[in-house]
Amino acid sequence: MVAFSKNPLSKNQPRYSRSVRPLKTFFFNTSFLEIVFILLFFSVSLSFAQETKATSTISNAPTSAVSNDSMSVVSNDSTTVISNDSVSVVSNDSSSVTSKASTSSAASSTASADFKKAASEYADNSRFSFFIQPGISFLGFDDREKFQSAIDSIYLDYKAEAVNNAESLAVVKQDFQKVNFTFPISGGIQFQHHKDHFISSGIGFIYNRESVVLSDRNNKAFNYYYTLQAVPLFLEYRMSIPSKFITLSDKPLFSVAFRWYWMLPGTEIYSTWGKIEAERSIAGNGFGLSLGYLIASWNSIRIYGDLGLTSISVSSKEPFSSIVPDASTEKAKWDLGGIQLQIRFSWGAILIKES
């Protein structure tokens, strides 16, 4: 074990006397003060030298200028001085200003030409065009629960008919999907009556079939289904949104569209148990609103992407009990609206002549 001494100075460590310690302290302090004084003197001298150099430069500049000017005045007459100085100054300054102005004008004209060229490439210059528009839609058909309830009732009946565990295990069912997912398609004509303002008319087709399979106690399979079908006629107004309001670049790529729908013959629901047809309304059956984006353009061909929401209400003279067991006996009414994403391919048949 190592024992630490309470006294920090051991016996072999040299000790200074009282007369030596103040002397050492004095020399140490004196050396430190001398170093500080030298550094301070060096910094003051350096600052003084820089100030002197700057002062001499300032004082010499006017003198040399005056002497040079005066010498030139003495050697040359006033006419020569004026002509040399004024002509040189005016020529240099005017040429410099003229060159800068011409450069700025050329740059601005080039930027303007590039902007007009980019805008013309993306602007729709078709007066009359045809389009086809496939899409993806999630229909807001809430009455699917009626068909699911019918399947659940049949399943329970099959279970009740089973006489043993083996027959009960043979009874199985599928459920209808909770989302009506479909791929509508439409086509029509488009007319640009004013720059970036379009009126379109078209017809579409919506088809969505949902089916399930049930097996009874004898392991015999039965198919049950229902189908939504619609033939909408629509009138559309589309307007391009200026790039100063919304854009991803300096080009007018976005547009907004409003549609009004009428349901034509062929709009119906048919199922395993029956069929009902939709009534036709002169006032229309609903509307749609979407935001479009110009994906690509080439000559008179344009490709747009539209994301929007539709609200389409359809009714029938017949009740839901005609197409699904144990349903309401009141007049059927269902919704064919929802969220949809569409891709429009348009081709300009008649173009606007550029002035």
C-alpha positions as CSV (number, residue, x, y, z in Angstrom):
1,M,0.0,0.0,0.0
2,V,1.2,3.4,-0.8
3,A,0.9,5.9,2.0
4,F,0.3,9.5,1.0
5,S,2.1,12.1,3.1
6,K,0.1,14.9,4.6
7,N,3.1,17.2,3.8
8,P,3.3,17.9,0.0
9,L,7.0,18.7,0.3
10,S,9.2,15.7,1.0
11,K,12.4,15.8,3.0
12,N,14.6,15.4,-0.2
13,Q,12.8,18.3,-2.0
14,P,14.9,21.5,-2.0
15,R,13.4,24.4,-0.1
16,Y,13.9,28.1,-0.9
17,S,14.7,30.5,1.8
18,R,12.6,33.6,2.5
19,S,15.2,35.8,0.9
20,V,15.3,33.8,-2.4
21,R,11.6,33.4,-2.9
22,P,10.7,37.2,-3.3
23,L,13.7,37.6,-5.7
24,K,12.4,34.8,-8.0
25,T,9.0,36.2,-7.9
26,F,10.3,39.6,-8.8
27,F,12.2,38.3,-11.8
28,F,9.3,36.3,-13.0
29,N,6.9,39.3,-12.8
30,T,9.5,41.5,-14.4
31,S,9.9,39.2,-17.4
32,F,6.2,39.0,-17.8
33,L,5.7,42.8,-17.8
34,E,8.5,43.2,-20.3
35,I,6.8,40.7,-22.7
36,V,3.5,42.5,-22.4
37,F,5.2,45.9,-23.0
38,I,7.0,44.6,-26.1
39,L,3.8,43.1,-27.6
40,L,1.9,46.3,-26.9
41,F,4.6,48.5,-28.4
42,F,4.8,46.2,-31.5
43,S,1.0,46.4,-32.0
44,V,1.0,50.2,-31.6
45,S,3.9,50.6,-34.0
46,L,2.2,48.4,-36.6
47,S,-1.1,50.4,-36.3
48,F,0.8,53.7,-36.6
49,A,2.7,52.5,-39.7
50,Q,-0.5,51.5,-41.4
51,E,-2.2,54.8,-40.6
52,T,0.9,56.7,-41.9
53,K,0.9,54.7,-45.1
54,A,-2.8,55.4,-45.7
55,T,-2.4,59.1,-45.0
56,S,0.5,59.3,-47.4
57,T,-1.5,57.6,-50.1
58,I,-4.4,60.0,-49.7
59,S,-2.2,63.0,-49.6
60,N,-0.2,61.9,-52.7
61,A,-3.2,61.2,-54.8
62,P,-4.5,64.7,-55.2
63,T,-1.0,66.1,-55.6
64,S,-0.2,63.8,-58.5
65,A,-3.5,64.4,-60.0
66,V,-3.2,68.1,-59.8
67,S,0.4,68.1,-61.1
68,N,-0.5,65.9,-64.0
69,D,-3.5,67.9,-64.9
70,S,-1.7,71.2,-64.5
71,M,1.2,69.9,-66.6
72,S,-1.2,68.8,-69.3
73,V,-2.9,72.2,-69.2
74,V,0.4,74.0,-69.4
75,S,1.7,71.9,-72.3
76,N,-1.6,71.9,-74.2
77,D,-4.1,74.6,-74.7
78,S,-7.6,74.6,-73.3
79,T,-9.1,73.5,-76.5
80,T,-6.9,70.4,-76.6
81,V,-7.6,69.6,-73.0
82,I,-11.3,69.9,-73.5
83,S,-11.4,68.0,-76.7
84,N,-9.2,65.1,-75.4
85,D,-10.9,64.8,-72.0
86,S,-14.5,65.4,-73.1
87,V,-14.3,63.2,-76.2
88,S,-12.6,60.4,-74.4
89,V,-15.0,60.5,-71.5
90,V,-18.1,60.8,-73.6
91,S,-16.9,58.1,-76.1
92,N,-16.0,55.7,-73.4
93,D,-19.0,56.3,-71.2
94,S,-21.5,56.3,-74.1
95,S,-20.0,53.2,-75.7
96,S,-20.1,51.5,-72.3
97,V,-23.7,52.5,-71.6
98,T,-24.7,51.6,-75.2
99,S,-23.1,48.2,-74.9
100,K,-24.7,47.5,-71.6
101,A,-28.1,48.6,-72.8
102,S,-27.8,46.5,-75.9
103,T,-26.7,43.5,-73.8
104,S,-29.6,43.9,-71.4
105,S,-32.1,44.4,-74.3
106,A,-30.8,41.3,-76.0
107,A,-31.0,39.2,-72.8
108,S,-34.6,40.4,-72.1
109,S,-35.7,39.7,-75.7
110,T,-34.1,36.3,-75.6
111,A,-35.9,35.5,-72.3
112,S,-39.2,36.8,-73.7
113,A,-38.8,34.7,-76.8
114,D,-38.0,31.6,-74.7
115,F,-41.0,32.2,-72.5
116,K,-43.3,32.6,-75.5
117,K,-41.9,29.5,-77.1
118,A,-42.4,27.4,-73.9
119,A,-45.9,28.8,-73.5
120,S,-46.9,28.1,-77.1
121,E,-45.6,24.5,-76.8
122,Y,-47.9,23.8,-73.8
123,A,-50.9,26.0,-74.9
124,D,-53.8,24.1,-76.5
125,N,-54.2,25.8,-79.9
126,S,-57.0,23.5,-81.1
127,R,-60.3,25.1,-82.0
128,F,-62.1,21.7,-82.2
129,S,-60.8,18.4,-80.9
130,F,-61.8,14.8,-80.0
131,F,-60.9,13.1,-76.7
132,I,-61.1,9.7,-75.1
133,Q,-60.9,9.4,-71.3
134,P,-60.3,6.2,-69.4
135,G,-60.3,6.4,-65.6
136,I,-60.4,4.7,-62.2
137,S,-63.3,5.3,-59.9
138,F,-64.4,4.5,-56.3
139,L,-68.2,4.6,-56.3
140,G,-70.1,5.8,-53.3
141,F,-72.6,2.9,-53.5
142,D,-73.7,2.5,-49.9
143,D,-76.5,0.1,-50.7
144,R,-74.0,-2.7,-51.1
145,E,-74.9,-3.5,-47.4
146,K,-78.3,-4.7,-48.6
147,F,-76.7,-7.4,-50.7
148,Q,-74.3,-8.4,-48.0
149,S,-77.2,-8.8,-45.6
150,A,-78.9,-11.1,-48.0
151,I,-75.7,-13.3,-48.3
152,D,-75.4,-13.4,-44.5
153,S,-79.1,-14.6,-44.2
154,I,-78.6,-17.3,-46.8
155,Y,-75.4,-18.5,-45.0
156,L,-77.2,-18.8,-41.7
157,D,-80.0,-20.7,-43.4
158,Y,-77.4,-23.2,-44.9
159,K,-75.9,-23.5,-41.4
160,A,-79.2,-24.2,-39.9
161,E,-79.9,-27.0,-42.4
162,A,-76.7,-28.9,-41.5
163,V,-77.4,-32.0,-39.4
164,N,-73.9,-32.7,-38.2
165,N,-70.5,-31.1,-37.7
166,A,-69.2,-32.2,-41.1
167,E,-72.1,-30.7,-43.0
168,S,-71.7,-27.5,-40.9
169,L,-68.1,-27.2,-41.9
170,A,-69.0,-27.6,-45.5
171,V,-71.1,-24.4,-45.4
172,V,-68.8,-21.5,-46.3
173,K,-69.3,-18.1,-47.8
174,Q,-67.5,-15.1,-49.4
175,D,-68.3,-11.5,-48.6
176,F,-68.9,-8.7,-51.0
177,Q,-66.1,-6.1,-51.3
178,K,-66.6,-3.1,-49.1
179,V,-65.5,-0.7,-52.0
180,N,-67.0,-0.6,-55.4
181,F,-63.9,-0.2,-57.6
182,T,-64.4,0.3,-61.4
183,F,-62.8,1.5,-64.6
184,P,-65.1,4.0,-66.4
185,I,-64.4,5.2,-69.9
186,S,-65.8,8.1,-71.8
187,G,-65.2,10.0,-75.0
188,G,-66.4,13.2,-76.7
189,I,-65.7,16.4,-78.5
190,Q,-64.2,19.7,-77.2
191,F,-64.5,23.3,-78.5
192,Q,-62.3,26.2,-77.5
193,H,-64.5,29.2,-77.8
194,H,-62.0,31.5,-76.1
195,K,-58.3,31.2,-75.3
196,D,-57.9,28.6,-72.5
197,H,-61.6,28.2,-72.2
198,F,-63.2,24.9,-73.4
199,I,-66.7,23.5,-73.7
200,S,-66.9,19.7,-74.0
201,S,-69.7,17.1,-74.4
202,G,-69.3,13.4,-74.1
203,I,-70.8,10.1,-73.2
204,G,-69.4,7.4,-70.8
205,F,-69.9,3.9,-69.6
206,I,-69.6,2.6,-66.0
207,Y,-69.7,-1.0,-65.2
208,N,-69.1,-2.7,-61.8
209,R,-69.9,-6.4,-61.1
210,E,-69.5,-7.9,-57.6
211,S,-70.0,-11.6,-57.0
212,V,-69.5,-14.1,-54.2
213,V,-69.7,-17.9,-53.8
214,L,-71.6,-19.8,-51.1
215,S,-71.6,-23.6,-50.6
216,D,-74.4,-25.5,-48.8
217,R,-74.2,-28.5,-46.5
218,N,-73.7,-30.8,-49.4
219,N,-70.7,-28.8,-50.6
220,K,-72.6,-27.5,-53.6
221,A,-71.5,-24.0,-54.7
222,F,-73.9,-21.1,-55.6
223,N,-73.0,-17.8,-57.2
224,Y,-74.6,-14.6,-56.1
225,Y,-73.9,-11.2,-57.7
226,Y,-75.1,-7.7,-58.4
227,T,-74.0,-5.3,-61.1
228,L,-74.0,-1.5,-61.3
229,Q,-74.2,-0.1,-64.8
230,A,-74.5,3.5,-66.0
231,V,-74.4,5.4,-69.3
232,P,-73.8,9.1,-68.4
233,L,-74.0,12.0,-70.8
234,F,-72.1,15.0,-69.6
235,L,-71.5,18.6,-70.5
236,E,-68.2,20.1,-69.3
237,Y,-66.6,23.5,-68.9
238,R,-62.8,23.6,-68.6
239,M,-60.6,26.6,-67.9
240,S,-56.8,26.7,-67.8
241,I,-55.4,28.2,-64.6
242,P,-52.8,31.0,-65.2
243,S,-49.3,30.1,-64.1
244,K,-49.2,33.0,-61.6
245,F,-51.9,31.3,-59.5
246,I,-50.7,27.7,-59.5
247,T,-47.9,26.0,-61.3
248,L,-44.9,23.7,-61.0
249,S,-43.0,25.8,-63.5
250,D,-43.5,28.9,-65.6
251,K,-46.0,27.2,-67.9
252,P,-49.8,27.0,-67.5
253,L,-50.1,23.3,-66.8
254,F,-53.2,23.2,-64.4
255,S,-56.8,23.5,-65.3
256,V,-60.2,23.1,-63.5
257,A,-63.3,21.5,-64.9
258,F,-66.9,21.4,-64.0
259,R,-69.4,18.7,-65.4
260,W,-73.1,18.1,-65.3
261,Y,-74.4,14.6,-65.8
262,W,-77.6,13.1,-67.3
263,M,-78.2,9.3,-67.1
264,L,-79.2,7.7,-70.4
265,P,-81.1,4.4,-70.9
266,G,-78.9,1.5,-69.8
267,T,-78.4,2.9,-66.3
268,E,-79.5,0.1,-64.1
269,I,-78.8,-2.5,-61.4
270,Y,-79.3,-6.2,-62.0
271,S,-78.5,-9.1,-59.7
272,T,-79.2,-12.8,-59.1
273,W,-82.7,-11.9,-58.0
274,G,-83.8,-9.3,-60.6
275,K,-83.3,-5.9,-62.3
276,I,-84.3,-2.3,-61.8
277,E,-83.8,0.6,-64.3
278,A,-83.1,4.2,-63.5
279,E,-85.4,7.0,-64.3
280,R,-84.3,9.7,-66.7
281,S,-84.3,13.3,-65.5
282,I,-84.2,16.3,-67.9
283,A,-82.7,18.5,-65.1
284,G,-79.8,16.0,-64.7
285,N,-78.6,13.6,-62.1
286,G,-75.5,15.3,-60.6
287,F,-72.2,17.1,-61.1
288,G,-68.5,16.6,-61.0
289,L,-65.5,18.9,-60.2
290,S,-61.9,18.1,-61.0
291,L,-58.4,19.5,-61.1
292,G,-56.4,18.7,-64.3
293,Y,-52.7,18.7,-65.1
294,L,-51.1,18.7,-68.5
295,I,-48.9,15.6,-68.4
296,A,-47.5,15.8,-72.0
297,S,-48.1,17.6,-75.3
298,W,-46.9,17.0,-78.9
299,N,-48.1,19.0,-81.8
300,S,-51.9,18.9,-81.5
301,I,-52.0,16.0,-79.0
302,R,-52.5,16.7,-75.3
303,I,-52.5,14.3,-72.4
304,Y,-54.2,15.5,-69.2
305,G,-54.6,13.9,-65.8
306,D,-57.7,14.7,-63.8
307,L,-58.4,14.1,-60.1
308,G,-61.9,14.9,-59.0
309,L,-65.1,14.2,-57.1
310,T,-68.5,13.4,-58.6
311,S,-72.0,13.4,-57.0
312,I,-74.5,11.5,-59.1
313,S,-77.9,10.4,-57.7
314,V,-80.1,7.9,-59.5
315,S,-83.6,6.7,-58.7
316,S,-86.0,4.1,-60.0
317,K,-89.7,3.5,-60.0
318,E,-89.1,0.0,-58.7
319,P,-88.0,-0.9,-55.1
320,F,-84.8,-2.6,-54.0
321,S,-86.9,-5.6,-53.0
322,S,-87.0,-6.4,-56.8
323,I,-83.2,-7.1,-56.8
324,V,-82.4,-8.3,-53.3
325,P,-84.5,-10.3,-50.8
326,D,-85.9,-8.7,-47.6
327,A,-85.1,-5.1,-48.9
328,S,-87.2,-2.0,-48.7
329,T,-90.3,-1.8,-50.8
330,E,-89.9,1.9,-51.4
331,K,-88.6,3.4,-54.6
332,A,-85.0,2.6,-55.0
333,K,-82.4,5.4,-55.0
334,W,-78.7,4.9,-55.2
335,D,-75.4,6.9,-55.6
336,L,-73.0,6.5,-58.5
337,G,-70.6,9.4,-57.5
338,G,-67.3,9.2,-55.8
339,I,-63.6,9.8,-56.2
340,Q,-62.2,9.3,-59.7
341,L,-58.9,9.7,-61.5
342,Q,-59.0,10.2,-65.3
343,I,-56.5,10.4,-68.1
344,R,-57.6,12.4,-71.1
345,F,-56.1,12.0,-74.6
346,S,-57.2,14.8,-76.9
347,W,-56.4,15.4,-80.6
348,G,-56.9,18.8,-82.2
349,A,-58.7,18.3,-85.5
350,I,-59.1,22.0,-86.3
351,L,-56.3,24.4,-85.1
352,I,-56.4,28.1,-84.3
353,K,-54.4,30.1,-86.8
354,E,-51.6,32.0,-85.2
355,S,-51.7,35.7,-86.0
